[in-house]
Amino acid sequence: MPEEDNSPVIRTDIPHSARIWNYWMGGKDYYEIDRIAGDAGIEVDPEITTMATQSRQFLIRAVRYLTDTAGLRQFLDIGTGLPTMQNTHEVAQAIAPESKVVYVDNDPMVLVQSRALLTNTTREGVTTYMDADYNDPDGIVADAQNVLNFDKPIGVMFMGVLGHAASAADMSHIVRTVVAAVPSGSYLVAWDGTDDSADYVKLCENYSGTGGAPYLPRPKEQIREIFDGLELVEPGFVSITQWRTEPAENALTRPISAYCAVARKP
């Protein structure tokens, strides 16, 4: 009997948000269908490439804060997307070599790339990935416990992926289930696109029509609610361009339609 082929099936005829995002960030891991969809998105909302690059800058600043200032050594990055530059484990392990990072995604191409690129940058650390859907937060927690110590603080990250949740209630359930499982002293880091830009809303509507997984920009108030009950780190709930941006970076500081926070579980 021939061996069963369990390798992931990668669809190259339907655009995928992770690959389009990689294209907007200047990466190389996308197909022609993703470039076409990405260019169409830029025509509708030219600022989308700014959102893509600024979201990575926020991730870098947030992970540095959690590792260097908050002292975390464990991270659960849910909906990680395609590896690019300065991924969570690279930032954390550069500061604390013993850091453990678990990436979670369910896109076949992400998983293939993860095997090749999401590897330790230090001997002491742990870097691994899980094939899981964030709509199953209980399953994610159960699997992550095989790597992370849930008796010690964990940085839970949802970086630009919660718009894929079917509703605000689903989004809240996903986040709260994971946050409830981690101990006091853990942190939630999240950002998501907001509906205060008509161009961005239109871009997302057009993408949904391509057959890709729908992404719904939500009001800032709905995203802010996922941090209820947690202690917001200064400057609180702000645009990703305004969270602890360093003047020396000569970085963009005007608000864009993507809001974030870093918050501690009491």
N, C-alpha and C positions, 0 to 999 in steps of 0.2 A: 504494500500500500504506500502511495506517495505521502510524504510528510505534509501535514496541514500548514498552510501559509497563514501565520497569525500577524504578519506585518500590517501596520496601519494603512488604510486606504486614504490616499490624498486626492481630493477632488481638485482638478485644475480647470474645470469648466464653470465653477461657481466662485465668486470672490469671497474672501474671508477677512474678517475685520483684523485679525492679528497680522496677516500678511500685508494688508493695505496700510496698517499702522507702521509696519516695518518700512514700507516704501516711503511714507510721509516723513519718517525719521531719517531717511537717507540710507537705509539698510539695503541689503542685496537679496534677501530671502522672500521673494514673491514671484508670482507668475504673471504672464501677460494680462490675464483677466483681472488681476489685482491692480496692475498699473493703469489699465483702462478705467477701472472703477475709481482708483485714487485720483487720476487726473480729472475725471468728471466731478469728483468731490471738491477738488481745488477750484474748479471753475465756479462752483456754487458758493463755496466758502473759502476764500484764499487764506484765511487765518488758521485753517485746520493744521497746516504744517507747523505753525507756531505752537498750537496746542500740543502737538505730538512731541516736539523738542522740549518744550517747557515742562511737560509732564515727567520727562526723564530727569530734568534738573531738580524737580521737586522730590522725586524718589531718592536721588543721591543725597540731598540735604536731610531728608527725613531719616534715612537709614544711618547717616552719620550721627544725627542727634540721638537716635535710639541706642546706637552702639557706644558712642563716645561719652555722651552726657547721661543718658538713662541707664547705661551699663548692661543692656540686653545682649544675650549671646545666642538667642534662638529666634528664628523668623519663619513664619508660615505665609508665603506669598501666593495668594489664591487668584488664579486667572492671570498668570504671569505673562502670557504672550510670547512672541519669538525673542530669543536671546539677541541682544544687540551689544551695546557698550555700557560699561559701568552697571552691570546687573547687581541685584541685591547682594549676592554672596561675595562679589568682588569688592563692593564698598565695605561690607561688614568685616570680611576677613582681612582687609587691609589695615583695619583698626584693631580688631581682636581676632587673631588667627584661629582661635578655637571655635569661632562662631559656627552654628549649625543652621542651614537654610533648607527648607522643604518648599519646592515649587509645585504648584497644582495647576493643571490645565487638562483639557480634553480634546484639543485639536491635534489630529495626527501629525501635521507638519511640525507643530510645536514640540511634540514628543520626540520626533526624529532628530530635530535640531538640539533638543535638550541633551540627548545621549552624547552628542558630539561636543557641545559647548559648555554645558552647565556642569563643570567639574571643579573640584577643589582648587583654590589658589594657594592653599597651605596644607602641610601635613596634618596639622592638628584639627582642622575643621571638617565639617561634613556638608556636602552639597548633594541633594538628591531631588527627584521629581516624582509626582504621583499622577497617574492617569485617572482623573476624577472630574465630575461635573459639580460646579458650585451650587447647583440646585439640590445637591445631596450633602448638606453641611455635616450631618451626623456621620456619614461615611468618611468624609474628609478628616474629621476629628479622630475617628477610630483608627484610620490608617496612619495619620501623623503621629499618633502615640507610639508607633513602632520606632520612631526616630527621635522625636522631641520629648523632653521631660515636662509633662504638664503639671508638675509640682513647682516649677520655676517659671518666671515671667517669659512671655512669648510676644513677639511683635507680629500681630495679625495684619495683613496687608490686602486691600482690595483696590488696585490701581487702575481706575478707568474702566471697570468691567461691570459695575452694578447696573448700568443702563440696559444690559441684556436681561435683567430680571423681568419677569412678565408683568409685575405690578410693584407699586411702592410697598405693599404689604409683604410680597415675596422677598423684596430687597431687604426689608427690615428683619424678616424671619431668618434669612441666610446669615446676615451679620450677627444678629443677637445669639443665634445658636452657637456660632464659633466663639464669640466673645464670652458667652456663659461658661464655656468649657475650659477657658484658660484662667490661671490664678490671678489674685490681686497683684498689682505691679506690672501686669501685662499692658500692652498698648494696642490701640487700633489706629491704623493709618489708612486713609482712603481719600480718593478724589474721584470726581465724576463730572461729566459734561452737564451743563445746565441749559435751560430752555429760554434764556434771556437774549439769545441771538437768533433772529429769524433765519439767517443764512445757515447756521449750524443745524437748526431744527430741520430745515429743508434738505440739507445734506443727508441727515440720518433717515429721513423719509424716503429719499431716493435710493439709499443703500438697501433699505428693507425690500424695495421692489426688485432688487437684483436676485433675490433668492438667498441672500446671506442672512445670518441670524439677526433679527431686528435689534436695534439699539435705540432706546428712548431717553432723550434728554429730559430731565425732571426739574421742577422748581427747586431753587436753592434750599427752601425751607424743608422739603422732603429729604434731601441729602443731609442737611444739618441734623435731622431727627435721629439718624443712625448713631449719633454720638451721645444721645440722651443718657444720663446716668454715669457718664464718664467725665473725667477732669481734663478739659481742653488745655493743651500746651499753648502758651502765647506764640503767635498773635491770635490764636483761636481759629474760627472758621472763616477762611479767606480764599481769594483766588490763588491758584497754584503759583502764580507769579509773585505773590506777596507773602508767602510763608518763609520767613527767615532768610530772605534774599540778602546776600552780602553785597554791600556797595562796591567792594573791590572786584566783584565779578562782572561789573558793567552790564548787569543782566536786565532783562525786561521787567518792569515793575507795575505797569498799568494792568488793571484787571482784565481777564479774558473769561470766556464762558466755560470755565472749569474750576470747581471749588473743592477745597480740601480741608482736612484737619488732622492733627495728631492728638490722641487723647489717651489718658492713663485710666486703667481700671482700678478703682479704689480698693 
